[in-house]
Amino acid sequence: MSVIVAGTFRIPPENFAGLKPHLQTVVAETRKEDGCLTYSYARDVEDPGLIRVFEHWRDQAALDAHFQAPHMIAWQKVRVEHGFHDRQIWSHDVTDGRAI
Amino acid sequence: MSVIVAGTFRIPPENFAGLKPHLQTVVAETRKEDGCLTYSYARDVEDPGLIRVFEHWRDQAALDAHFQAPHMIAWQKVRVEHGFHDRQIWSHDVTDGRAI
């Protein structure tokens, strides 16, 4: 069973440029992780302070390991310095999938 | 069993401003649909021509009905006029979920 992680967080829109290189680092490093199928951040089309997270992991063990990765520890610190707030993230158990 | 729809499409970045009001319309209309739990579009933080789609539906029947909605028919036409291409969308069967 694979795992989709999806949700949102907020940053003050004026802080986005400063956060962007850190986002790029955590994306690049996480995509190298074992079991990472998709890992992405995107800005909502209507709300530039709303960042949408989407991740797909091979299994729960891969996701558990991800949270212990050094780049995640660094990211969790630096995002707070850029005004990260209102984190609303869900994990979903996935049994099957298909292109539509 | 709920259904997550997720993936990407591309538009020429210079067409985004013209597409945006149509995106806003399809988002507003779709969020009113029965069984729509989440419906969103966001621009990838690194690639402004890459639009990320995330949807969560109560069940497959609700998703099936969505594709027949008048605003979806209109959206499928107008997006092509704005250079929509490289659609890569997946449907995922979800058995359980939790805030993390």
N, CA and C atoms of all chains as a GROMACS GRO file, in nm:
protein
  600
    1MET      N    1   0.085  -0.120   0.000
    1MET     CA    2   0.000   0.000   0.000
    1MET      C    3   0.088   0.125   0.000
    2SER      N    4   0.067   0.212  -0.099
    2SER     CA    5   0.144   0.336  -0.104
    2SER      C    6   0.074   0.444  -0.022
    3VAL      N    7   0.143   0.556  -0.004
    3VAL     CA    8   0.093   0.664   0.082
    3VAL      C    9   0.103   0.797   0.007
    4ILE      N   10  -0.008   0.867   0.000
    4ILE     CA   11  -0.009   1.004  -0.052
    4ILE      C   12  -0.014   1.100   0.066
    5VAL      N   13   0.074   1.198   0.064
    5VAL     CA   14   0.075   1.306   0.162
    5VAL      C   15   0.035   1.433   0.088
    6ALA      N   16  -0.066   1.500   0.137
    6ALA     CA   17  -0.115   1.618   0.066
    6ALA      C   18  -0.172   1.718   0.164
    7GLY      N   19  -0.161   1.844   0.128
    7GLY     CA   20  -0.217   1.948   0.213
    7GLY      C   21  -0.157   2.083   0.182
    8THR      N   22  -0.162   2.169   0.281
    8THR     CA   23  -0.121   2.308   0.260
    8THR      C   24  -0.046   2.364   0.382
    9PHE      N   25   0.029   2.468   0.355
    9PHE     CA   26   0.074   2.556   0.464
    9PHE      C   27   0.073   2.698   0.410
   10ARG      N   28   0.094   2.792   0.500
   10ARG     CA   29   0.093   2.933   0.459
   10ARG      C   30   0.225   3.000   0.493
   11ILE      N   31   0.264   3.093   0.406
   11ILE     CA   32   0.373   3.186   0.438
   11ILE      C   33   0.328   3.325   0.392
   12PRO      N   34   0.379   3.429   0.454
   12PRO     CA   35   0.350   3.563   0.401
   12PRO      C   36   0.402   3.569   0.257
   13PRO      N   37   0.318   3.611   0.162
   13PRO     CA   38   0.361   3.609   0.020
   13PRO      C   39   0.493   3.682  -0.004
   14GLU      N   40   0.519   3.787   0.073
   14GLU     CA   41   0.642   3.862   0.053
   14GLU      C   42   0.766   3.783   0.096
   15ASN      N   43   0.746   3.672   0.166
   15ASN     CA   44   0.859   3.588   0.207
   15ASN      C   45   0.890   3.477   0.108
   16PHE      N   46   0.807   3.464   0.004
   16PHE     CA   47   0.824   3.350  -0.086
   16PHE      C   48   0.961   3.349  -0.154
   17ALA      N   49   1.006   3.463  -0.201
   17ALA     CA   50   1.135   3.467  -0.272
   17ALA      C   51   1.249   3.419  -0.183
   18GLY      N   52   1.242   3.455  -0.055
   18GLY     CA   53   1.346   3.412   0.037
   18GLY      C   54   1.339   3.264   0.070
   19LEU      N   55   1.217   3.210   0.070
   19LEU     CA   56   1.198   3.068   0.102
   19LEU      C   57   1.231   2.978  -0.018
   20LYS      N   58   1.219   3.032  -0.137
   20LYS     CA   59   1.227   2.950  -0.258
   20LYS      C   60   1.355   2.865  -0.268
   21PRO      N   61   1.475   2.921  -0.242
   21PRO     CA   62   1.593   2.833  -0.253
   21PRO      C   63   1.590   2.718  -0.154
   22HIS      N   64   1.528   2.739  -0.039
   22HIS     CA   65   1.518   2.630   0.059
   22HIS      C   66   1.417   2.525   0.012
   23LEU      N   67   1.309   2.571  -0.049
   23LEU     CA   68   1.213   2.477  -0.109
   23LEU      C   69   1.282   2.393  -0.217
   24GLN      N   70   1.360   2.458  -0.299
   24GLN     CA   71   1.427   2.386  -0.408
   24GLN      C   72   1.523   2.282  -0.353
   25THR      N   73   1.591   2.316  -0.243
   25THR     CA   74   1.684   2.220  -0.183
   25THR      C   75   1.610   2.099  -0.128
   26VAL      N   76   1.501   2.123  -0.055
   26VAL     CA   77   1.432   2.009   0.006
   26VAL      C   78   1.366   1.924  -0.102
   27VAL      N   79   1.319   1.984  -0.209
   27VAL     CA   80   1.263   1.907  -0.321
   27VAL      C   81   1.372   1.820  -0.385
   28ALA      N   82   1.485   1.880  -0.416
   28ALA     CA   83   1.592   1.806  -0.484
   28ALA      C   84   1.644   1.691  -0.398
   29GLU      N   85   1.662   1.717  -0.269
   29GLU     CA   86   1.715   1.613  -0.180
   29GLU      C   87   1.611   1.503  -0.156
   30THR      N   88   1.485   1.541  -0.138
   30THR     CA   89   1.382   1.441  -0.109
   30THR      C   90   1.359   1.350  -0.229
   31ARG      N   91   1.365   1.406  -0.350
   31ARG     CA   92   1.344   1.321  -0.468
   31ARG      C   93   1.449   1.213  -0.484
   32LYS      N   94   1.562   1.228  -0.416
   32LYS     CA   95   1.667   1.124  -0.419
   32LYS      C   96   1.638   1.012  -0.321
   33GLU      N   97   1.544   1.032  -0.229
   33GLU     CA   98   1.520   0.934  -0.123
   33GLU      C   99   1.458   0.806  -0.177
   34ASP      N  100   1.496   0.696  -0.115
   34ASP     CA  101   1.438   0.566  -0.149
   34ASP      C  102   1.288   0.566  -0.120
   35GLY      N  103   1.210   0.528  -0.219
   35GLY     CA  104   1.065   0.517  -0.197
   35GLY      C  105   0.988   0.644  -0.226
   36CYS      N  106   1.057   0.750  -0.266
   36CYS     CA  107   0.987   0.875  -0.303
   36CYS      C  108   0.942   0.866  -0.449
   37LEU      N  109   0.812   0.866  -0.470
   37LEU     CA  110   0.757   0.856  -0.606
   37LEU      C  111   0.728   0.995  -0.664
   38THR      N  112   0.680   1.085  -0.580
   38THR     CA  113   0.653   1.224  -0.619
   38THR      C  114   0.676   1.312  -0.498
   39TYR      N  115   0.730   1.430  -0.520
   39TYR     CA  116   0.746   1.527  -0.409
   39TYR      C  117   0.742   1.666  -0.470
   40SER      N  118   0.644   1.747  -0.430
   40SER     CA  119   0.628   1.875  -0.497
   40SER      C  120   0.568   1.981  -0.405
   41TYR      N  121   0.603   2.105  -0.437
   41TYR     CA  122   0.540   2.222  -0.376
   41TYR      C  123   0.491   2.313  -0.488
   42ALA      N  124   0.375   2.373  -0.466
   42ALA     CA  125   0.319   2.462  -0.567
   42ALA      C  126   0.239   2.572  -0.496
   43ARG      N  127   0.231   2.688  -0.562
   43ARG     CA  128   0.154   2.801  -0.506
   43ARG      C  129   0.014   2.798  -0.561
   44ASP      N  130  -0.084   2.806  -0.472
   44ASP     CA  131  -0.224   2.809  -0.516
   44ASP      C  132  -0.245   2.919  -0.621
   45VAL      N  133  -0.325   2.890  -0.724
   45VAL     CA  134  -0.340   2.987  -0.832
   45VAL      C  135  -0.414   3.114  -0.788
   46GLU      N  136  -0.490   3.104  -0.679
   46GLU     CA  137  -0.568   3.220  -0.635
   46GLU      C  138  -0.511   3.287  -0.511
   47ASP      N  139  -0.424   3.218  -0.440
   47ASP     CA  140  -0.382   3.263  -0.308
   47ASP      C  141  -0.230   3.244  -0.297
   48PRO      N  142  -0.150   3.348  -0.326
   48PRO     CA  143  -0.005   3.331  -0.335
   48PRO      C  144   0.064   3.300  -0.202
   49GLY      N  145  -0.010   3.312  -0.090
   49GLY     CA  146   0.048   3.274   0.039
   49GLY      C  147   0.016   3.131   0.080
   50LEU      N  148  -0.058   3.062  -0.005
   50LEU     CA  149  -0.098   2.924   0.024
   50LEU      C  150  -0.013   2.828  -0.060
   51ILE      N  151   0.068   2.748   0.007
   51ILE     CA  152   0.156   2.654  -0.061
   51ILE      C  153   0.094   2.515  -0.053
   52ARG      N  154   0.081   2.450  -0.167
   52ARG     CA  155   0.021   2.317  -0.174
   52ARG      C  156   0.130   2.211  -0.186
   53VAL      N  157   0.121   2.114  -0.098
   53VAL     CA  158   0.216   2.005  -0.088
   53VAL      C  159   0.154   1.880  -0.150
   54PHE      N  160   0.230   1.808  -0.231
   54PHE     CA  161   0.183   1.677  -0.277
   54PHE      C  162   0.302   1.582  -0.282
   55GLU      N  163   0.285   1.468  -0.216
   55GLU     CA  164   0.390   1.367  -0.209
   55GLU      C  165   0.327   1.230  -0.230
   56HIS      N  166   0.401   1.141  -0.292
   56HIS     CA  167   0.356   1.002  -0.304
   56HIS      C  168   0.475   0.913  -0.269
   57TRP      N  169   0.453   0.824  -0.174
   57TRP     CA  170   0.559   0.738  -0.122
   57TRP      C  171   0.525   0.591  -0.146
   58ARG      N  172   0.628   0.514  -0.169
   58ARG     CA  173   0.609   0.370  -0.196
   58ARG      C  174   0.536   0.302  -0.083
   59ASP      N  175   0.570   0.338   0.041
   59ASP     CA  176   0.507   0.275   0.158
   59ASP      C  177   0.530   0.363   0.281
   60GLN      N  178   0.467   0.325   0.390
   60GLN     CA  179   0.476   0.404   0.513
   60GLN      C  180   0.620   0.409   0.566
   61ALA      N  181   0.695   0.302   0.549
   61ALA     CA  182   0.833   0.299   0.598
   61ALA      C  183   0.917   0.405   0.529
   62ALA      N  184   0.895   0.424   0.399
   62ALA     CA  185   0.970   0.526   0.325
   62ALA      C  186   0.934   0.665   0.376
   63LEU      N  187   0.806   0.687   0.404
   63LEU     CA  188   0.764   0.817   0.457
   63LEU      C  189   0.822   0.840   0.597
   64ASP      N  190   0.822   0.736   0.679
   64ASP     CA  191   0.878   0.749   0.814
   64ASP      C  192   1.026   0.787   0.807
   65ALA      N  193   1.099   0.724   0.715
   65ALA     CA  194   1.242   0.754   0.700
   65ALA      C  195   1.263   0.898   0.653
   66HIS      N  196   1.174   0.944   0.566
   66HIS     CA  197   1.183   1.081   0.513
   66HIS      C  198   1.183   1.185   0.626
   67PHE      N  199   1.099   1.164   0.724
   67PHE     CA  200   1.089   1.263   0.832
   67PHE      C  201   1.216   1.270   0.917
   68GLN      N  202   1.300   1.169   0.903
   68GLN     CA  203   1.427   1.168   0.978
   68GLN      C  204   1.544   1.218   0.894
   69ALA      N  205   1.521   1.249   0.768
   69ALA     CA  206   1.631   1.289   0.680
   69ALA      C  207   1.688   1.425   0.721
   70PRO      N  208   1.820   1.441   0.712
   70PRO     CA  209   1.882   1.568   0.755
   70PRO      C  210   1.823   1.690   0.684
   71HIS      N  211   1.790   1.679   0.554
   71HIS     CA  212   1.735   1.795   0.483
   71HIS      C  213   1.595   1.829   0.533
   72MET      N  214   1.523   1.731   0.587
   72MET     CA  215   1.391   1.762   0.645
   72MET      C  216   1.405   1.834   0.778
   73ILE      N  217   1.501   1.793   0.857
   73ILE     CA  218   1.526   1.861   0.984
   73ILE      C  219   1.563   2.008   0.958
   74ALA      N  220   1.648   2.028   0.858
   74ALA     CA  221   1.689   2.165   0.823
   74ALA      C  222   1.570   2.246   0.772
   75TRP      N  223   1.489   2.182   0.688
   75TRP     CA  224   1.372   2.250   0.630
   75TRP      C  225   1.271   2.290   0.739
   76GLN      N  226   1.250   2.202   0.835
   76GLN     CA  227   1.154   2.232   0.941
   76GLN      C  228   1.199   2.352   1.024
   77LYS      N  229   1.329   2.376   1.029
   77LYS     CA  230   1.380   2.493   1.102
   77LYS      C  231   1.369   2.620   1.016
   78VAL      N  232   1.416   2.610   0.892
   78VAL     CA  233   1.426   2.731   0.810
   78VAL      C  234   1.288   2.784   0.771
   79ARG      N  235   1.192   2.697   0.753
   79ARG     CA  236   1.059   2.744   0.712
   79ARG      C  237   0.996   2.830   0.821
   80VAL      N  238   1.021   2.797   0.946
   80VAL     CA  239   0.966   2.877   1.056
   80VAL      C  240   1.026   3.018   1.052
   81GLU      N  241   1.152   3.026   1.016
   81GLU     CA  242   1.219   3.157   1.007
   81GLU      C  243   1.160   3.243   0.896
   82HIS      N  244   1.088   3.180   0.802
   82HIS     CA  245   1.025   3.253   0.691
   82HIS      C  246   0.874   3.270   0.711
   83GLY      N  247   0.826   3.247   0.832
   83GLY     CA  248   0.687   3.276   0.862
   83GLY      C  249   0.590   3.163   0.832
   84PHE      N  250   0.642   3.041   0.818
   84PHE     CA  251   0.559   2.922   0.798
   84PHE      C  252   0.453   2.912   0.907
   85HIS      N  253   0.326   2.890   0.866
   85HIS     CA  254   0.221   2.869   0.966
   85HIS      C  255   0.102   2.797   0.901
   86ASP      N  256   0.006   2.760   0.987
   86ASP     CA  257  -0.120   2.698   0.944
   86ASP      C  258  -0.096   2.573   0.860
   87ARG      N  259  -0.010   2.485   0.909
   87ARG     CA  260   0.018   2.358   0.841
   87ARG      C  261  -0.102   2.266   0.851
   88GLN      N  262  -0.151   2.218   0.736
   88GLN     CA  263  -0.265   2.125   0.734
   88GLN      C  264  -0.232   2.014   0.634
   89ILE      N  265  -0.174   1.909   0.685
   89ILE     CA  266  -0.122   1.802   0.599
   89ILE      C  267  -0.188   1.670   0.638
   90TRP      N  268  -0.230   1.595   0.536
   90TRP     CA  269  -0.293   1.465   0.558
   90TRP      C  270  -0.213   1.355   0.488
   91SER      N  271  -0.220   1.239   0.548
   91SER     CA  272  -0.164   1.118   0.488
   91SER      C  273  -0.280   1.027   0.447
   92HIS      N  274  -0.273   0.971   0.326
   92HIS     CA  275  -0.381   0.888   0.272
   92HIS      C  276  -0.324   0.752   0.230
   93ASP      N  277  -0.389   0.646   0.271
   93ASP     CA  278  -0.349   0.512   0.231
   93ASP      C  279  -0.409   0.480   0.095
   94VAL      N  280  -0.325   0.439   0.002
   94VAL     CA  281  -0.365   0.422  -0.137
   94VAL      C  282  -0.350   0.274  -0.177
   95THR      N  283  -0.458   0.218  -0.230
   95THR     CA  284  -0.454   0.076  -0.267
   95THR      C  285  -0.433   0.055  -0.415
   96ASP      N  286  -0.470   0.154  -0.497
   96ASP     CA  287  -0.458   0.132  -0.642
   96ASP      C  288  -0.459   0.269  -0.710
   97GLY      N  289  -0.411   0.271  -0.833
   97GLY     CA  290  -0.409   0.395  -0.908
   97GLY      C  291  -0.400   0.369  -1.057
   98ARG      N  292  -0.444   0.469  -1.134
   98ARG     CA  293  -0.443   0.454  -1.279
   98ARG      C  294  -0.441   0.591  -1.344
   99ALA      N  295  -0.379   0.600  -1.459
   99ALA     CA  296  -0.385   0.723  -1.537
   99ALA      C  297  -0.527   0.739  -1.590
  100ILE      N  298  -0.576   0.861  -1.584
  100ILE     CA  299  -0.712   0.887  -1.633
  100ILE      C  300  -0.710   1.000  -1.735
  101MET      N  301  -1.485   0.398  -0.024
  101MET     CA  302  -1.349   0.432  -0.066
  101MET      C  303  -1.350   0.565  -0.140
  102SER      N  304  -1.269   0.661  -0.095
  102SER     CA  305  -1.262   0.790  -0.162
  102SER      C  306  -1.158   0.785  -0.274
  103VAL      N  307  -1.154   0.890  -0.353
  103VAL     CA  308  -1.067   0.892  -0.472
  103VAL      C  309  -0.988   1.023  -0.474
  104ILE      N  310  -0.857   1.012  -0.483
  104ILE     CA  311  -0.772   1.130  -0.504
  104ILE      C  312  -0.733   1.135  -0.650
  105VAL      N  313  -0.750   1.251  -0.711
  105VAL     CA  314  -0.706   1.277  -0.848
  105VAL      C  315  -0.590   1.376  -0.838
  106ALA      N  316  -0.478   1.341  -0.895
  106ALA     CA  317  -0.361   1.428  -0.883
  106ALA      C  318  -0.274   1.416  -1.006
  107GLY      N  319  -0.207   1.524  -1.039
  107GLY     CA  320  -0.116   1.523  -1.152
  107GLY      C  321  -0.086   1.662  -1.200
  108THR      N  322  -0.049   1.670  -1.326
  108THR     CA  323  -0.001   1.797  -1.380
  108THR      C  324  -0.049   1.818  -1.523
  109PHE      N  325  -0.049   1.943  -1.564
  109PHE     CA  326  -0.054   1.977  -1.707
  109PHE      C  327   0.035   2.097  -1.729
  110ARG      N  328   0.057   2.129  -1.854
  110ARG     CA  329   0.143   2.242  -1.887
  110ARG      C  330   0.068   2.346  -1.969
  111ILE      N  331   0.103   2.472  -1.945
  111ILE     CA  332   0.062   2.580  -2.034
  111ILE      C  333   0.183   2.670  -2.054
  112PRO      N  334   0.190   2.742  -2.165
  112PRO     CA  335   0.297   2.840  -2.180
  112PRO      C  336   0.281   2.943  -2.066
  113PRO      N  337   0.388   2.970  -1.991
  113PRO     CA  338   0.375   3.060  -1.875
  113PRO      C  339   0.313   3.195  -1.910
  114GLU      N  340   0.339   3.242  -2.030
  114GLU     CA  341   0.284   3.372  -2.069
  114GLU      C  342   0.133   3.368  -2.088
  115ASN      N  343   0.075   3.249  -2.092
  115ASN     CA  344  -0.071   3.235  -2.106
  115ASN      C  345  -0.143   3.224  -1.972
  116PHE      N  346  -0.066   3.220  -1.864
  116PHE     CA  347  -0.128   3.195  -1.734
  116PHE      C  348  -0.230   3.303  -1.697
  117ALA      N  349  -0.193   3.429  -1.716
  117ALA     CA  350  -0.285   3.537  -1.677
  117ALA      C  351  -0.418   3.526  -1.750
  118GLY      N  352  -0.415   3.485  -1.877
  118GLY     CA  353  -0.539   3.470  -1.953
  118GLY      C  354  -0.620   3.350  -1.908
  119LEU      N  355  -0.551   3.247  -1.864
  119LEU     CA  356  -0.621   3.125  -1.820
  119LEU      C  357  -0.678   3.141  -1.680
  120LYS      N  358  -0.620   3.227  -1.601
  120LYS     CA  359  -0.653   3.234  -1.457
  120LYS      C  360  -0.802   3.254  -1.429
  121PRO      N  361  -0.873   3.345  -1.494
  121PRO     CA  362  -1.016   3.358  -1.463
  121PRO      C  363  -1.095   3.231  -1.493
  122HIS      N  364  -1.052   3.155  -1.593
  122HIS     CA  365  -1.120   3.029  -1.625
  122HIS      C  366  -1.090   2.924  -1.517
  123LEU      N  367  -0.966   2.924  -1.469
  123LEU     CA  368  -0.931   2.835  -1.357
  123LEU      C  369  -1.016   2.869  -1.234
  124GLN      N  370  -1.030   2.996  -1.208
  124GLN     CA  371  -1.107   3.038  -1.090
  124GLN      C  372  -1.253   2.995  -1.103
  125THR      N  373  -1.307   3.003  -1.224
  125THR     CA  374  -1.445   2.961  -1.245
  125THR      C  375  -1.462   2.812  -1.222
  126VAL      N  376  -1.372   2.732  -1.280
  126VAL     CA  377  -1.390   2.587  -1.266
  126VAL      C  378  -1.366   2.544  -1.122
  127VAL      N  379  -1.278   2.611  -1.051
  127VAL     CA  380  -1.258   2.581  -0.909
  127VAL      C  381  -1.384   2.613  -0.830
  128ALA      N  382  -1.437   2.733  -0.849
  128ALA     CA  383  -1.555   2.776  -0.772
  128ALA      C  384  -1.674   2.684  -0.800
  129GLU      N  385  -1.696   2.652  -0.926
  129GLU     CA  386  -1.811   2.567  -0.961
  129GLU      C  387  -1.793   2.424  -0.912
  130THR      N  388  -1.671   2.372  -0.926
  130THR     CA  389  -1.648   2.232  -0.887
  130THR      C  390  -1.661   2.215  -0.736
  131ARG      N  391  -1.617   2.314  -0.659
  131ARG     CA  392  -1.626   2.301  -0.513
  131ARG      C  393  -1.771   2.295  -0.464
  132LYS      N  394  -1.865   2.336  -0.548
  132LYS     CA  395  -2.007   2.324  -0.513
  132LYS      C  396  -2.063   2.185  -0.540
  133GLU      N  397  -1.989   2.103  -0.613
  133GLU     CA  398  -2.043   1.972  -0.655
  133GLU      C  399  -2.056   1.877  -0.536
  134ASP      N  400  -2.159   1.795  -0.542
  134ASP     CA  401  -2.179   1.692  -0.441
  134ASP      C  402  -2.061   1.594  -0.442
  135GLY      N  403  -2.003   1.572  -0.326
  135GLY     CA  404  -1.895   1.474  -0.316
  135GLY      C  405  -1.757   1.529  -0.340
  136CYS      N  406  -1.747   1.660  -0.367
  136CYS     CA  407  -1.615   1.723  -0.386
  136CYS      C  408  -1.559   1.760  -0.248
  137LEU      N  409  -1.450   1.696  -0.209
  137LEU     CA  410  -1.389   1.724  -0.078
  137LEU      C  411  -1.278   1.829  -0.091
  138THR      N  412  -1.203   1.823  -0.198
  138THR     CA  413  -1.096   1.921  -0.226
  138THR      C  414  -1.084   1.934  -0.377
  139TYR      N  415  -1.059   2.056  -0.424
  139TYR     CA  416  -1.035   2.077  -0.568
  139TYR      C  417  -0.944   2.198  -0.581
  140SER      N  418  -0.827   2.178  -0.640
  140SER     CA  419  -0.730   2.288  -0.641
  140SER      C  420  -0.637   2.282  -0.761
  141TYR      N  421  -0.590   2.400  -0.799
  141TYR     CA  422  -0.483   2.415  -0.898
  141TYR      C  423  -0.375   2.502  -0.837
  142ALA      N  424  -0.251   2.467  -0.866
  142ALA     CA  425  -0.138   2.544  -0.813
  142ALA      C  426  -0.023   2.539  -0.913
  143ARG      N  427   0.057   2.644  -0.911
  143ARG     CA  428   0.174   2.651  -1.002
  143ARG      C  429   0.297   2.597  -0.930
  144ASP      N  430   0.366   2.506  -0.994
  144ASP     CA  431   0.488   2.451  -0.936
  144ASP      C  432   0.583   2.563  -0.895
  145VAL      N  433   0.649   2.549  -0.779
  145VAL     CA  434   0.733   2.658  -0.730
  145VAL      C  435   0.856   2.681  -0.817
  146GLU      N  436   0.896   2.579  -0.894
  146GLU     CA  437   1.018   2.593  -0.974
  146GLU      C  438   0.989   2.610  -1.122
  147ASP      N  439   0.868   2.578  -1.164
  147ASP     CA  440   0.837   2.568  -1.307
  147ASP      C  441   0.701   2.635  -1.333
  148PRO      N  442   0.701   2.763  -1.369
  148PRO     CA  443   0.574   2.838  -1.377
  148PRO      C  444   0.480   2.791  -1.488
  149GLY      N  445   0.527   2.705  -1.578
  149GLY     CA  446   0.438   2.650  -1.680
  149GLY      C  447   0.378   2.517  -1.641
  150LEU      N  448   0.412   2.468  -1.523
  150LEU     CA  449   0.363   2.338  -1.475
  150LEU      C  450   0.255   2.362  -1.371
  151ILE      N  451   0.133   2.321  -1.404
  151ILE     CA  452   0.019   2.339  -1.313
  151ILE      C  453  -0.008   2.206  -1.244
  152ARG      N  454  -0.018   2.212  -1.114
  152ARG     CA  455  -0.042   2.090  -1.035
  152ARG      C  456  -0.188   2.086  -0.991
  153VAL      N  457  -0.248   1.972  -1.019
  153VAL     CA  458  -0.390   1.948  -0.991
  153VAL      C  459  -0.398   1.859  -0.866
  154PHE      N  460  -0.488   1.891  -0.774
  154PHE     CA  461  -0.515   1.800  -0.664
  154PHE      C  462  -0.664   1.804  -0.634
  155GLU      N  463  -0.725   1.687  -0.632
  155GLU     CA  464  -0.869   1.674  -0.608
  155GLU      C  465  -0.891   1.555  -0.513
  156HIS      N  466  -0.991   1.568  -0.428
  156HIS     CA  467  -1.030   1.455  -0.344
  156HIS      C  468  -1.182   1.444  -0.350
  157TRP      N  469  -1.229   1.326  -0.387
  157TRP     CA  470  -1.371   1.302  -0.407
  157TRP      C  471  -1.421   1.196  -0.311
  158ARG      N  472  -1.546   1.211  -0.270
  158ARG     CA  473  -1.606   1.117  -0.174
  158ARG      C  474  -1.605   0.974  -0.228
  159ASP      N  475  -1.631   0.960  -0.358
  159ASP     CA  476  -1.634   0.827  -0.418
  159ASP      C  477  -1.624   0.840  -0.571
  160GLN      N  478  -1.612   0.726  -0.636
  160GLN     CA  479  -1.595   0.725  -0.782
  160GLN      C  480  -1.716   0.783  -0.853
  161ALA      N  481  -1.835   0.760  -0.797
  161ALA     CA  482  -1.956   0.813  -0.860
  161ALA      C  483  -1.954   0.966  -0.865
  162ALA      N  484  -1.907   1.028  -0.759
  162ALA     CA  485  -1.898   1.175  -0.756
  162ALA      C  486  -1.799   1.224  -0.861
  163LEU      N  487  -1.686   1.154  -0.874
  163LEU     CA  488  -1.588   1.192  -0.977
  163LEU      C  489  -1.645   1.172  -1.117
  164ASP      N  490  -1.715   1.063  -1.137
  164ASP     CA  491  -1.776   1.038  -1.269
  164ASP      C  492  -1.874   1.150  -1.305
  165ALA      N  493  -1.954   1.193  -1.207
  165ALA     CA  494  -2.050   1.300  -1.232
  165ALA      C  495  -1.979   1.431  -1.264
  166HIS      N  496  -1.867   1.455  -1.196
  166HIS     CA  497  -1.789   1.578  -1.219
  166HIS      C  498  -1.750   1.594  -1.366
  167PHE      N  499  -1.708   1.486  -1.427
  167PHE     CA  500  -1.663   1.495  -1.566
  167PHE      C  501  -1.776   1.530  -1.663
  168GLN      N  502  -1.898   1.516  -1.616
  168GLN     CA  503  -2.014   1.550  -1.700
  168GLN      C  504  -2.068   1.690  -1.670
  169ALA      N  505  -2.012   1.759  -1.573
  169ALA     CA  506  -2.064   1.890  -1.533
  169ALA      C  507  -2.040   1.993  -1.644
  170PRO      N  508  -2.135   2.084  -1.663
  170PRO     CA  509  -2.122   2.183  -1.771
  170PRO      C  510  -1.994   2.267  -1.760
  171HIS      N  511  -1.955   2.304  -1.638
  171HIS     CA  512  -1.833   2.384  -1.623
  171HIS      C  513  -1.709   2.305  -1.661
  172MET      N  514  -1.714   2.173  -1.648
  172MET     CA  515  -1.599   2.091  -1.691
  172MET      C  516  -1.592   2.084  -1.844
  173ILE      N  517  -1.706   2.072  -1.907
  173ILE     CA  518  -1.708   2.071  -2.055
  173ILE      C  519  -1.651   2.203  -2.107
  174ALA      N  520  -1.693   2.314  -2.045
  174ALA     CA  521  -1.643   2.447  -2.086
  174ALA      C  522  -1.493   2.459  -2.062
  175TRP      N  523  -1.448   2.409  -1.947
  175TRP     CA  524  -1.307   2.416  -1.910
  175TRP      C  525  -1.219   2.335  -2.007
  176GLN      N  526  -1.267   2.219  -2.045
  176GLN     CA  527  -1.189   2.134  -2.136
  176GLN      C  528  -1.171   2.200  -2.272
  177LYS      N  529  -1.264   2.286  -2.308
  177LYS     CA  530  -1.252   2.359  -2.436
  177LYS      C  531  -1.160   2.480  -2.420
  178VAL      N  532  -1.182   2.559  -2.317
  178VAL     CA  533  -1.109   2.686  -2.306
  178VAL      C  534  -0.961   2.663  -2.276
  179ARG      N  535  -0.931   2.558  -2.203
  179ARG     CA  536  -0.790   2.536  -2.168
  179ARG      C  537  -0.706   2.506  -2.292
  180VAL      N  538  -0.766   2.438  -2.389
  180VAL     CA  539  -0.694   2.409  -2.513
  180VAL      C  540  -0.662   2.539  -2.587
  181GLU      N  541  -0.754   2.632  -2.581
  181GLU     CA  542  -0.734   2.762  -2.647
  181GLU      C  543  -0.620   2.841  -2.582
  182HIS      N  544  -0.581   2.803  -2.460
  182HIS     CA  545  -0.471   2.870  -2.390
  182HIS      C  546  -0.342   2.788  -2.391
  183GLY      N  547  -0.336   2.687  -2.476
  183GLY     CA  548  -0.211   2.613  -2.494
  183GLY      C  549  -0.192   2.497  -2.398
  184PHE      N  550  -0.300   2.452  -2.336
  184PHE     CA  551  -0.296   2.334  -2.247
  184PHE      C  552  -0.233   2.215  -2.319
  185HIS      N  553  -0.135   2.150  -2.253
  185HIS     CA  554  -0.077   2.028  -2.312
  185HIS      C  555  -0.010   1.943  -2.203
  186ASP      N  556   0.032   1.825  -2.244
  186ASP     CA  557   0.106   1.733  -2.158
  186ASP      C  558   0.030   1.701  -2.029
  187ARG      N  559  -0.096   1.668  -2.042
  187ARG     CA  560  -0.179   1.630  -1.927
  187ARG      C  561  -0.134   1.495  -1.872
  188GLN      N  562  -0.104   1.490  -1.743
  188GLN     CA  563  -0.063   1.365  -1.678
  188GLN      C  564  -0.136   1.357  -1.544
  189ILE      N  565  -0.250   1.294  -1.547
  189ILE     CA  566  -0.338   1.292  -1.430
  189ILE      C  567  -0.365   1.146  -1.390
  190TRP      N  568  -0.357   1.122  -1.260
  190TRP     CA  569  -0.382   0.989  -1.205
  190TRP      C  570  -0.497   0.993  -1.106
  191SER      N  571  -0.566   0.882  -1.100
  191SER     CA  572  -0.669   0.860  -0.999
  191SER      C  573  -0.618   0.754  -0.902
  192HIS      N  574  -0.637   0.778  -0.772
  192HIS     CA  575  -0.588   0.688  -0.668
  192HIS      C  576  -0.703   0.648  -0.576
  193ASP      N  577  -0.716   0.520  -0.551
  193ASP     CA  578  -0.817   0.470  -0.457
  193ASP      C  579  -0.763   0.482  -0.315
  194VAL      N  580  -0.839   0.547  -0.228
  194VAL     CA  581  -0.794   0.578  -0.093
  194VAL      C  582  -0.882   0.507   0.008
  195THR      N  583  -0.819   0.433   0.099
  195THR     CA  584  -0.896   0.357   0.198
  195THR      C  585  -0.903   0.426   0.333
  196ASP      N  586  -0.803   0.510   0.362
  196ASP     CA  587  -0.801   0.571   0.495
  196ASP      C  588  -0.714   0.696   0.490
  197GLY      N  589  -0.730   0.785   0.586
  197GLY     CA  590  -0.650   0.907   0.590
  197GLY      C  591  -0.648   0.965   0.730
  198ARG      N  592  -0.545   1.042   0.756
  198ARG     CA  593  -0.531   1.104   0.889
  198ARG      C  594  -0.445   1.229   0.877
  199ALA      N  595  -0.474   1.326   0.963
  199ALA     CA  596  -0.387   1.443   0.973
  199ALA      C  597  -0.253   1.400   1.031
  200ILE      N  598  -0.146   1.451   0.975
  200ILE     CA  599  -0.012   1.415   1.028
  200ILE      C  600   0.065   1.543   1.060
   0.00000   0.00000   0.00000
